[in-house]
Amino acid sequence: MAEAGAHLTSRAAQEQPSIFEVLAQESLMEAVKPALRHAVKVLAESNPSRYGVLWRCFDELYLLLDILLQKHFLSHCSASFSENFYGLKRVCGGQRGRLALSSRSYWRSLLLLCLVPYLRAKLEALLAKQRDEEDFSIRLSQSRFQRMYRALVAAYPYVSSAWQALVFCQQLLFVFGVAKTHSPLLWLARVRLARLSTQDIRDMELREEKPREPAGGSPLHRTWHLLSQATRGLAVSLSTTLSLGVFFLQFLEWWYSSENQSTVKTLTTLPAPPPPLHLQPANQSAAESDRFLQTCPLCHRPRTNATVLSTSGFVFCYPCVYAYVKAHRRCPVTGYPSELQQLVKIYCPET
């Protein structure tokens, strides 16, 4: 009993975070991206011509933002943003008492924190497109590269399941004290998580009070120093904003849960656009008007396989609107952000 009590009060046990702390910091970063995506979507819907590019390039913009944020915290706090928020730090191997990462661990951590989620999001988007093409029985290409691509996409769900099983086993080993890390990504970065000590907090405060001066007087050094200071200021501002909004992000995570999907769909439904009366000439006869209403707004020919885009209500030829929405992710007429899942085929009754 005495040996067990000594083990529980040892320095290593005090530094080791619990499984609840490490899972909480992971859930924080998982809630940030959906919240920002929703904010960008609201902007794109309010003004598609101005903010539509933010929605179409959201993954790349978020990657740049994530790199700036994580680079700042890894450099100054030896932790990611969420790890620092929960009072954790990254330690190389058996290192103790020093708030700094080696160069290799720093770059490994930065790549695994930013690049892996970005590539995973892209793969999941490709998988969703592949499923859409299977559902609609569309074969856009049958080249060797396309067949290889389809095989890789088909194998992704099995790879993802195997990865989730590996993460779960790693977490179990961490709970029972067999493994020092709860995630294979930390093991690949050759680091482990530990709690911040009082000395670590003092070191971070001293770094904030003593900003670095440019090493030389050349214009290149001054430019690099100003760029570093601007990046640091941007990262601090972003971290402060995210810290203040962490509880709001948790609320959004609950809001978009499965229990509230019906309410969310009701509140976020796009307004119905006005009918396209401006597209029809005033001097058209009734027959010409009917023929005009049966034409596709994209190819300007009589519609074949009529399909409506639910975000705007306009009807197109299915091949025309499928290719356009897949390429631009918006309605061709209104500019509303749209996805392939929002295409609805119209079945006319037999006459």
C-alpha positions as CSV (number, residue, x, y, z in Angstrom):
1,M,0.0,0.0,0.0
2,A,2.8,2.4,0.9
3,E,4.5,1.7,-2.4
4,A,1.3,2.3,-4.3
5,G,0.8,5.6,-2.4
6,A,4.3,6.7,-3.2
7,H,3.7,5.9,-6.9
8,L,0.6,8.0,-6.9
9,T,2.3,11.0,-5.4
10,S,5.4,10.7,-7.5
11,R,6.4,13.5,-9.9
12,A,5.8,11.3,-13.0
13,A,2.2,10.6,-11.8
14,Q,1.6,14.3,-11.2
15,E,2.9,15.2,-14.7
16,Q,0.8,12.5,-16.4
17,P,-2.6,13.9,-17.6
18,S,-5.7,11.8,-17.2
19,I,-7.6,10.3,-20.1
20,F,-10.4,12.8,-19.6
21,E,-8.0,15.7,-20.1
22,V,-6.5,14.4,-23.3
23,L,-9.9,13.6,-24.7
24,A,-11.3,16.9,-23.7
25,Q,-8.6,18.8,-25.6
26,E,-9.2,16.7,-28.7
27,S,-12.9,17.5,-28.6
28,L,-12.2,21.2,-28.4
29,M,-10.4,21.3,-31.8
30,E,-13.0,19.0,-33.3
31,A,-15.6,21.6,-32.4
32,V,-13.7,24.6,-33.8
33,K,-13.8,23.7,-37.5
34,P,-17.6,23.0,-37.7
35,A,-18.3,26.3,-36.0
36,L,-16.1,28.2,-38.4
37,R,-17.6,26.3,-41.4
38,H,-21.1,27.3,-40.3
39,A,-20.1,31.0,-40.0
40,V,-18.5,31.0,-43.5
41,K,-21.6,29.2,-44.9
42,V,-23.9,31.9,-43.4
43,L,-21.7,34.6,-45.0
44,A,-21.7,32.8,-48.4
45,E,-25.5,32.5,-48.3
46,S,-25.9,36.2,-47.4
47,N,-23.7,37.4,-50.3
48,P,-22.6,34.6,-52.7
49,S,-20.8,36.8,-55.1
50,R,-18.5,38.3,-52.4
51,Y,-18.1,35.5,-49.9
52,G,-18.7,32.4,-52.1
53,V,-15.0,32.0,-52.6
54,L,-14.5,31.6,-48.8
55,W,-16.9,28.7,-48.8
56,R,-15.4,27.0,-51.9
57,C,-11.8,27.4,-50.4
58,F,-12.7,26.8,-46.8
59,D,-10.5,23.8,-46.2
60,E,-7.4,25.6,-47.6
61,L,-8.1,28.8,-45.6
62,Y,-8.7,26.7,-42.4
63,L,-5.4,24.9,-43.1
64,L,-3.5,28.2,-43.3
65,L,-5.2,29.5,-40.1
66,D,-4.5,26.3,-38.3
67,I,-0.8,26.4,-39.3
68,L,-0.4,30.0,-37.9
69,L,-2.2,29.1,-34.7
70,Q,-0.4,25.8,-34.0
71,K,3.0,27.2,-35.0
72,H,2.6,30.0,-32.4
73,F,1.7,27.7,-29.6
74,L,4.3,25.0,-30.4
75,S,7.0,27.7,-30.5
76,H,6.0,29.6,-27.3
77,C,4.1,26.9,-25.2
78,S,5.4,23.6,-26.6
79,A,1.8,22.5,-27.1
80,S,-1.0,22.8,-29.5
81,F,-3.8,25.4,-28.9
82,S,-6.2,22.9,-27.3
83,E,-3.4,21.3,-25.2
84,N,-2.3,24.6,-23.9
85,F,-5.9,25.5,-23.1
86,Y,-6.2,22.5,-20.8
87,G,-2.8,23.2,-19.2
88,L,-0.8,20.5,-21.0
89,K,2.5,20.6,-22.8
90,R,4.5,18.3,-25.2
91,V,7.6,16.7,-23.9
92,C,10.3,14.8,-25.9
93,G,10.9,11.3,-24.6
94,G,12.0,11.3,-21.0
95,Q,12.7,15.0,-20.9
96,R,11.5,16.9,-17.8
97,G,11.4,20.4,-16.6
98,R,12.2,22.1,-19.9
99,L,9.5,24.0,-21.9
100,A,11.0,23.4,-25.4
101,L,10.7,20.9,-28.2
102,S,13.5,19.7,-30.4
103,S,13.5,20.8,-34.0
104,R,12.4,17.4,-35.3
105,S,9.6,17.0,-32.7
106,Y,8.5,20.6,-33.5
107,W,8.1,20.0,-37.3
108,R,6.7,16.5,-36.8
109,S,4.1,17.9,-34.4
110,L,3.2,20.8,-36.7
111,L,2.7,18.5,-39.8
112,L,0.7,15.9,-37.8
113,L,-1.5,18.6,-36.2
114,C,-2.3,20.4,-39.4
115,L,-1.7,18.3,-42.5
116,V,-3.3,15.0,-41.3
117,P,-6.7,16.5,-40.6
118,Y,-6.6,18.4,-43.9
119,L,-5.8,15.3,-45.9
120,R,-8.5,13.3,-44.0
121,A,-11.1,15.9,-44.8
122,K,-10.2,15.9,-48.5
123,L,-10.3,12.1,-48.6
124,E,-13.8,12.1,-46.9
125,A,-15.0,14.7,-49.5
126,L,-13.7,12.5,-52.3
127,L,-15.4,9.5,-50.8
128,A,-18.7,11.4,-50.6
129,K,-18.4,12.4,-54.3
130,Q,-17.7,8.8,-55.2
131,R,-20.8,7.7,-53.3
132,D,-22.9,10.3,-55.2
133,E,-21.6,9.0,-58.5
134,E,-22.5,5.5,-57.5
135,D,-25.9,6.5,-56.3
136,F,-26.6,8.3,-59.6
137,S,-25.0,5.6,-61.7
138,I,-22.5,8.1,-63.3
139,R,-19.2,7.1,-64.9
140,L,-17.3,10.2,-65.8
141,S,-14.0,8.5,-66.7
142,Q,-12.7,4.9,-67.0
143,S,-9.0,5.6,-67.4
144,R,-6.4,3.6,-65.5
145,F,-5.8,6.5,-63.1
146,Q,-9.6,6.8,-62.5
147,R,-9.8,3.0,-61.8
148,M,-6.9,3.3,-59.3
149,Y,-8.5,6.3,-57.7
150,R,-11.8,4.4,-57.3
151,A,-10.1,1.4,-55.8
152,L,-8.3,3.7,-53.2
153,V,-11.5,5.4,-52.3
154,A,-13.3,2.1,-51.9
155,A,-10.5,0.9,-49.5
156,Y,-10.7,4.1,-47.4
157,P,-13.5,3.0,-45.1
158,Y,-11.6,-0.2,-44.1
159,V,-8.4,1.9,-43.5
160,S,-10.4,4.4,-41.5
161,S,-11.9,1.6,-39.4
162,A,-8.5,0.0,-38.7
163,W,-7.2,3.4,-37.7
164,Q,-10.0,4.0,-35.3
165,A,-9.4,0.6,-33.8
166,L,-5.7,1.4,-33.4
167,V,-6.6,4.7,-31.6
168,F,-9.0,2.9,-29.3
169,C,-6.3,0.3,-28.3
170,Q,-3.8,3.0,-27.8
171,Q,-6.2,4.8,-25.4
172,L,-6.8,1.6,-23.5
173,L,-3.1,1.1,-23.1
174,F,-2.8,4.7,-21.9
175,V,-5.5,4.3,-19.3
176,F,-3.8,1.2,-17.8
177,G,-0.4,2.9,-17.8
178,V,1.2,0.6,-20.4
179,A,1.6,3.4,-23.0
180,K,2.8,7.0,-22.4
181,T,0.7,8.5,-25.2
182,H,-3.0,8.2,-26.0
183,S,-2.7,8.8,-29.7
184,P,-0.6,7.2,-32.5
185,L,0.0,10.7,-33.8
186,L,1.8,11.7,-30.6
187,W,3.9,8.5,-30.9
188,L,4.8,9.4,-34.5
189,A,5.9,12.9,-33.4
190,R,8.0,11.3,-30.6
191,V,6.4,13.3,-27.9
192,R,4.1,12.8,-24.9
193,L,1.7,15.0,-23.0
194,A,2.4,16.3,-19.5
195,R,0.8,18.9,-17.2
196,L,2.2,22.4,-17.1
197,S,4.2,23.2,-13.9
198,T,4.5,26.5,-12.1
199,Q,7.9,27.1,-13.6
200,D,6.5,26.5,-17.1
201,I,3.9,29.2,-16.6
202,R,6.6,31.6,-15.4
203,D,8.8,30.9,-18.4
204,M,5.9,31.6,-20.8
205,E,5.2,34.9,-19.0
206,L,8.8,35.9,-19.3
207,R,8.7,35.1,-23.0
208,E,5.7,37.4,-23.4
209,E,7.3,40.2,-21.5
210,K,10.6,40.1,-23.5
211,P,9.9,40.2,-27.2
212,R,12.8,39.4,-29.4
213,E,14.7,42.2,-31.2
214,P,15.9,41.9,-34.7
215,A,19.4,40.3,-34.8
216,G,20.7,42.6,-37.5
217,G,20.0,45.9,-39.1
218,S,19.6,44.7,-42.7
219,P,16.2,45.1,-44.4
220,L,15.8,41.3,-44.7
221,H,16.1,40.9,-40.9
222,R,13.8,43.7,-40.2
223,T,11.2,42.4,-42.6
224,W,11.4,38.9,-41.1
225,H,11.1,40.4,-37.6
226,L,8.0,42.4,-38.6
227,L,6.5,39.3,-40.2
228,S,7.2,37.2,-37.1
229,Q,5.6,39.9,-34.9
230,A,2.6,40.1,-37.1
231,T,2.1,36.4,-37.1
232,R,2.5,36.3,-33.4
233,G,0.0,39.0,-32.9
234,L,-2.5,37.3,-35.2
235,A,-2.0,33.9,-33.4
236,V,-2.5,35.6,-30.0
237,S,-5.7,37.3,-31.2
238,L,-7.0,34.1,-32.6
239,S,-6.2,32.1,-29.5
240,T,-7.9,34.8,-27.3
241,T,-11.0,34.8,-29.4
242,L,-11.2,31.0,-29.5
243,S,-10.6,30.8,-25.7
244,L,-13.5,33.2,-25.1
245,G,-15.7,31.3,-27.4
246,V,-14.9,27.7,-26.2
247,F,-18.2,27.4,-24.3
248,F,-20.1,28.7,-27.3
249,L,-18.4,26.1,-29.5
250,Q,-19.5,23.4,-27.1
251,F,-23.0,24.8,-27.4
252,L,-22.8,24.6,-31.2
253,E,-21.7,21.0,-30.9
254,W,-24.8,20.2,-28.9
255,W,-27.0,22.3,-31.2
256,Y,-25.9,20.3,-34.3
257,S,-26.3,17.0,-32.6
258,S,-28.7,14.4,-34.1
259,E,-31.5,15.4,-31.6
260,N,-31.6,19.0,-33.0
261,Q,-31.2,18.4,-36.7
262,S,-34.8,19.0,-37.5
263,T,-34.7,22.3,-35.6
264,V,-31.5,23.4,-37.3
265,K,-32.9,22.6,-40.8
266,T,-36.0,24.6,-40.0
267,L,-34.0,27.7,-38.8
268,T,-31.3,27.6,-41.5
269,T,-33.5,27.0,-44.5
270,L,-32.6,29.3,-47.4
271,P,-35.2,31.8,-48.4
272,A,-37.1,31.0,-51.6
273,P,-35.7,33.1,-54.5
274,P,-38.2,35.1,-56.6
275,P,-39.4,33.5,-59.8
276,P,-37.2,34.4,-62.8
277,L,-39.7,36.7,-64.5
278,H,-36.9,38.9,-65.7
279,L,-35.7,36.1,-67.9
280,Q,-38.9,36.0,-70.0
281,P,-39.5,38.6,-72.7
282,A,-42.7,40.6,-72.3
283,N,-43.9,40.0,-75.9
284,Q,-43.9,36.2,-75.8
285,S,-47.1,34.3,-76.6
286,A,-48.5,31.6,-74.3
287,A,-47.0,28.8,-76.4
288,E,-43.6,30.4,-76.5
289,S,-43.8,31.1,-72.8
290,D,-44.5,27.4,-72.1
291,R,-41.6,26.4,-74.3
292,F,-39.4,28.9,-72.5
293,L,-40.3,27.4,-69.1
294,Q,-39.3,24.0,-70.4
295,T,-35.8,25.1,-71.3
296,C,-32.7,24.5,-69.2
297,P,-31.1,27.7,-67.8
298,L,-27.6,26.3,-68.5
299,C,-27.8,24.8,-72.0
300,H,-30.9,26.9,-73.2
301,R,-32.4,23.8,-74.8
302,P,-35.4,21.7,-73.9
303,R,-34.8,19.9,-70.6
304,T,-33.9,16.2,-70.6
305,N,-34.1,14.3,-67.3
306,A,-35.4,17.3,-65.4
307,T,-33.8,17.9,-62.0
308,V,-34.5,20.5,-59.5
309,L,-31.8,22.1,-57.2
310,S,-33.4,22.2,-53.8
311,T,-31.4,25.2,-52.6
312,S,-33.0,27.5,-55.2
313,G,-35.9,25.7,-56.8
314,F,-34.7,26.1,-60.4
315,V,-35.0,23.1,-62.8
316,F,-32.2,22.0,-65.1
317,C,-31.1,19.2,-67.3
318,Y,-29.6,16.6,-64.9
319,P,-26.2,16.3,-66.8
320,C,-25.9,20.1,-66.9
321,V,-26.6,20.8,-63.3
322,Y,-24.6,17.8,-62.0
323,A,-21.5,18.9,-63.8
324,Y,-21.9,22.5,-62.8
325,V,-22.6,21.9,-59.1
326,K,-19.8,19.4,-58.9
327,A,-17.3,21.9,-60.3
328,H,-18.6,25.1,-58.6
329,R,-20.6,23.9,-55.6
330,R,-23.2,26.6,-56.0
331,C,-26.5,27.3,-57.9
332,P,-25.9,28.5,-61.5
333,V,-28.7,31.1,-61.2
334,T,-28.8,32.3,-57.6
335,G,-25.2,31.5,-56.5
336,Y,-26.4,29.8,-53.3
337,P,-23.9,27.2,-52.0
338,S,-25.1,23.8,-53.1
339,E,-24.0,20.2,-53.0
340,L,-24.8,17.2,-55.2
341,Q,-27.0,15.7,-52.5
342,Q,-29.4,18.6,-53.1
343,L,-30.3,17.5,-56.6
344,V,-33.8,16.1,-56.8
345,K,-35.0,14.4,-59.9
346,I,-38.5,15.3,-61.2
347,Y,-40.8,12.4,-62.2
348,C,-43.6,13.5,-64.5
349,P,-46.8,11.5,-64.5
350,E,-47.4,9.5,-67.6
351,T,-50.0,11.0,-70.0
